[in-house]
């Protein structure tokens, strides 16, 4: 006769609260909780059967292994925690993530995970010409990414965008606020066309972001 774990004997609402605490990963952004995804360009995306959510990204920034261990306990806990993880968190892509690899990334997520995602976010850096080693995304990449997300995430409804802090606090850099404002309008129009609820926020300062996430070169 099998013995049920103490966790599974708890009411479901208490288990979900435990998962919420266990899956909370600190981040530097204002809108929590986030699954902050980065891509150093050296990682490959691989499926891992029933537990392929464990390979949800090459690097979930700040995650210390707790989420992966929880997802690996047993099938019931995995399924409950996975649903909680993706329904509650914004899937957030740092500027260092190559949007051309988004389809391969989504392939690593289980069908359950993809159907649970409600919120997707992007770190947007308009002034990359002044930052050595920082990759530049094109508006065409955002357009392709948005349409791919629309097709692959059936319950996706919200977009959060964290802008380069120098858009909110501009200096005399090339382009200035007017150039960045045009980019904001293009992004807003892109996601609004797909009928998504779009929110813009100032990102962390450059110094704080560098210390927390590391350089992108």
C-alpha positions in Angstrom: 0.0 0.0 0.0 1.5 3.4 -1.0 1.8 6.2 1.5 0.7 9.6 0.4 3.0 12.4 1.2 2.1 15.0 3.8 2.1 17.7 1.1 -0.5 15.9 -1.0 -2.7 15.4 2.1 -3.1 19.1 2.4 -6.0 20.9 0.8 -5.3 22.0 -2.7 -5.5 25.7 -1.9 -2.7 25.3 0.7 -0.6 23.3 -1.8 -0.9 26.1 -4.3 0.2 28.7 -1.7 3.2 26.5 -0.9 4.0 26.3 -4.6 3.7 30.1 -4.9 6.3 30.7 -2.2 8.6 27.9 -3.5 8.5 29.2 -7.1 9.1 32.9 -6.2 12.4 34.0 -7.7 13.5 37.6 -6.9 14.1 40.0 -9.8 15.0 43.6 -10.3 11.8 44.5 -12.1 8.6 46.2 -10.8 6.1 43.7 -12.1 6.4 40.4 -10.1 6.4 37.5 -10.4 8.5 36.9 -13.5 10.2 34.0 -15.1 13.2 36.1 -16.4 14.7 34.3 -19.4 18.1 35.1 -20.9 20.1 33.4 -23.7 23.9 33.5 -23.8 23.9 32.0 -27.3 25.8 28.8 -26.2 22.8 26.9 -24.9 20.6 24.5 -26.8 16.9 23.9 -26.3 16.1 20.3 -25.6 12.9 18.4 -24.7 12.9 16.1 -21.7 9.7 14.0 -22.0 7.2 14.6 -19.2 9.5 16.8 -17.3 10.5 19.0 -20.3 9.3 22.0 -18.3 12.6 21.6 -16.5 14.3 22.8 -19.7 12.0 25.7 -20.0 14.9 28.0 -20.9 18.7 27.9 -21.1 18.8 30.3 -18.1 16.0 31.3 -15.7 17.8 34.3 -14.1 18.1 34.0 -10.4 16.5 30.5 -10.1 18.5 28.4 -7.6 17.1 25.0 -8.5 14.1 25.0 -6.1 11.6 25.2 -9.0 13.3 22.3 -10.9 13.4 20.1 -7.8 9.8 20.8 -7.0 8.7 19.9 -10.6 10.6 16.6 -10.3 9.0 15.3 -7.1 6.2 13.3 -8.8 3.6 13.6 -11.5 0.8 15.2 -9.4 3.1 17.8 -7.8 4.7 18.5 -11.2 1.4 19.1 -12.9 0.0 21.3 -10.1 3.2 23.3 -9.7 3.7 23.7 -13.5 0.2 25.1 -14.0 0.7 27.5 -11.0 4.1 28.6 -12.3 3.0 29.6 -15.8 -0.4 31.0 -14.9 0.9 33.2 -12.2 4.3 34.4 -13.7 5.0 36.6 -16.6 7.3 34.9 -19.1 9.8 37.7 -19.5 12.5 37.8 -22.2 15.6 39.9 -21.5 17.2 41.9 -24.3 19.9 39.2 -24.5 17.4 36.5 -25.6 17.5 35.9 -29.3 13.9 36.3 -30.5 14.7 34.3 -33.6 15.0 31.3 -31.2 11.6 31.8 -29.6 10.0 28.9 -31.5 12.6 26.5 -30.3 12.2 27.8 -26.8 8.4 27.3 -26.9 9.0 23.7 -28.1 10.7 23.0 -24.7 7.5 23.9 -22.8 4.8 21.3 -22.2 1.3 21.7 -23.7 0.1 22.4 -20.1 2.6 25.2 -19.7 1.8 26.8 -23.0 -2.0 26.8 -22.3 -1.4 28.4 -18.8 0.7 31.4 -19.9 -1.3 34.6 -19.7 1.4 37.3 -19.6 4.5 37.8 -21.7 7.1 40.5 -21.3 10.1 42.0 -23.0 13.1 44.1 -21.9 13.5 46.7 -24.7 16.7 48.7 -25.1 16.5 51.4 -27.7 19.9 52.9 -27.2 22.1 49.9 -27.9 24.3 51.9 -30.2 25.8 53.4 -27.0 26.3 50.0 -25.2 29.2 47.8 -26.3 28.2 44.1 -26.7 24.4 44.6 -26.2 22.4 42.9 -29.0 19.9 44.9 -31.0 16.4 43.6 -31.8 14.5 44.8 -34.8 10.9 45.7 -34.9 10.5 42.9 -37.5 11.7 40.4 -34.8 9.1 41.7 -32.4 6.4 41.3 -35.1 7.4 37.7 -35.8 7.6 36.9 -32.1 4.2 38.4 -31.3 2.5 36.4 -34.0 4.3 33.2 -32.9 3.2 33.8 -29.3 -0.3 34.4 -30.5 -0.4 31.1 -32.3 1.3 29.0 -29.6 -0.1 30.5 -26.4 -3.9 30.2 -26.6 -4.6 32.1 -23.3 -2.0 34.9 -23.7 -3.7 38.2 -23.0 -1.1 40.6 -21.5 2.2 42.2 -22.5 4.6 44.1 -20.2 7.4 46.0 -21.7 10.3 47.3 -19.5 12.0 50.1 -21.4 15.7 51.1 -21.3 15.7 53.5 -18.3 17.3 56.2 -20.5 14.0 56.5 -22.3 12.4 57.6 -19.1 15.4 59.7 -18.0 16.9 60.8 -21.3 20.3 62.4 -21.7 22.0 64.0 -24.6 22.6 60.6 -26.3 22.1 60.2 -30.0 18.4 59.9 -30.9 17.0 61.0 -27.6 13.5 60.7 -26.4 11.8 61.4 -29.8 13.4 58.4 -31.5 12.6 56.1 -28.6 9.0 57.3 -28.6 8.5 56.2 -32.1 9.7 52.7 -31.1 7.2 52.7 -28.2 4.4 53.6 -30.5 5.3 50.9 -33.0 5.4 48.3 -30.2 2.2 49.4 -28.7 0.5 49.3 -32.1 1.9 45.8 -32.8 0.5 44.2 -29.7 -2.7 46.2 -29.7 -3.4 44.9 -33.2 -3.3 41.4 -31.7 -5.8 42.6 -29.0 -3.3 42.3 -26.1 -3.4 44.4 -23.0 -0.1 46.3 -23.1 1.8 48.0 -20.2 5.0 49.9 -20.3 7.4 50.4 -17.3 10.9 51.9 -16.8 13.4 49.1 -16.4 16.1 49.0 -13.7 19.0 51.4 -14.0 21.8 50.3 -16.3 24.2 49.8 -13.3 21.7 47.7 -11.4 20.8 45.7 -14.4 24.5 45.0 -15.2 25.2 43.8 -11.6 22.1 41.6 -11.5 22.0 40.1 -15.0 25.6 40.4 -16.1 26.9 41.9 -19.3 25.4 40.6 -22.6 28.7 40.3 -24.5 
